[in-house]
Amino acid sequence: MSTKLRRPERGMTESEARELLERGEYGILSTCGSDGQPYGLPLSYCIIGNAIYFHCAVAGHKLDNLTANNRVSFCVVGSTEVLPDKFATRYESVIVSGIASEVFDDEKQKGLEGLLPKYSPGFIPEGMAYIKADGERTKVFRIDIGTICGKARR
């Protein structure tokens, strides 16, 4: 499930890449519109099984692009440190390619609930009430992970 790297010595194992994906604070979702114009945006997400879940508004540019082309890329950058004297940077990152699909009913609920322990662990009951009150004003998507590739300079 990984892709080839130009610098294979910097490659992460698949388990290291998945660990970074799990602990990432946010990710950059990249889509492509019907006109071929790329579009990348940061978003909150959670991992459930072999999929990335995210929520969004019920209308917008991202949704237009996903309707036109549901193939996506998702990037998470972990720790970084600029090394000025070496003209380099320590970093870790992971890139996922996959297919995004809107989810409904129980799976939508599961995706929304999956965000709570990651972003609001001390407020689970309040988060559940928030989901119940505002869940209909949001869409939830699942990205099925096709490939995953992690890279680091340590």
Beta strands, then each sheet from edge to edge (+ up, - down):
strand 1: 27-32
strand 2: 38-43
strand 3: 46-48
strand 4: 51-56
strand 5: 71-83
strand 6: 88-103
strand 7: 139-153
sheet 1: 2+ 1- 5+ 6- 7+ 4- 3+
end
